[in-house]
Amino acid sequence: MTERGGAGDARSPMDARSPAALDALVAVAVRLAAAERLAPPVAEAALRAIADAAAAALRVTAASIALHDPVANVLVFRAAAGPQGEGVLGLAIAPNEGIAGYAFATGQPLAIADVTADPRFERETAERTGYVPRSLLAVPLVDDEGIIGVMEWLDRLDGAPFDLSDLEVAARVGAAATAAARATRLDHQAGRLLQRVLGAFAAAAPADGSPGLDADAVEVLVAEVTGQLAGDDPLWRLADRIGQLRAADPDDVDLAVDWLDALLARNRRRSRSGRRTRG
């Protein structure tokens, strides 16, 4: 057996015992904590409430919300409601799989009267949920920024097929679900931040597993990766600056807080001025 710490100790560059690895994880955690305080993600309970409302609106056996995970590139069913809804929770499918995947990939709403006659229907996937529907309604969750998921309704309780009126209701419910789901973007971006930082760290660390990067170098690396995310959402640029302040002199932190207070006061004055002008 090779003794730990000897010549045969082949540690990963991201070994948790590495001081530089810990520095990287701490730096990421600080950014995530700042971002979460700046824009708290919507709780899963909010998506469940929308799924409940969706099931009640169309009186169906099941309603579900699947959101796209851009890191894994899969659709994950995050919320469900109705007598037959719970079995789909946590299921992950390819973004072009089945009728849900078709709606997501094309951006087209679909009302299928007989799913068994539709070649896009994945019966095996349905069986994994414990319920195989007869009819199905699917709408993409889409806004000006793109498609982020899909919402489905299975089998009206009265046995009738879905109609145009159902599609109109589904579109309105889907718009509300899109707004709520978009607010959960922080979850996805947090995963991307962690994945990119760990990948960049592993690429920069020496092959022999020695730390290689000091604390300052780790901060620079994390800031660069956070800057890449800022292209998707400016919130991360602000979170990065707040994260870097943890190592600043207390007087400098007070100065930063004073500056932010002044900025907020200026925005409030602009807002009041705008209301008076409109009045």
Secondary structure, 3 states (H helix, E strand, C coil): CCCCCCCCCCCCCCCCCCHHHHHHHHHHHHHHHHHHHHCCCCCHHHHHHHHHHHHHHHCEEEEEEEEEECCCCEEEEEEEECCCCHHHCCCEECCCCHHHHHHHHHCCCEEECCHHHCCCCCHHHHHHHCCCCCCEEEEEEEECCEEEEEEEEEEECCCCCCCHHHHHHHHHHHHHHHHHHHCCHHHHHHHHHHHHHHHHHHHHCCCCCCCCCCHHHHHHHHHHHHHHHHCCCCHHHHHHHHHHHHHCCHHHHHHHHHHHHHHHHHHHHHHHHHHHHHC
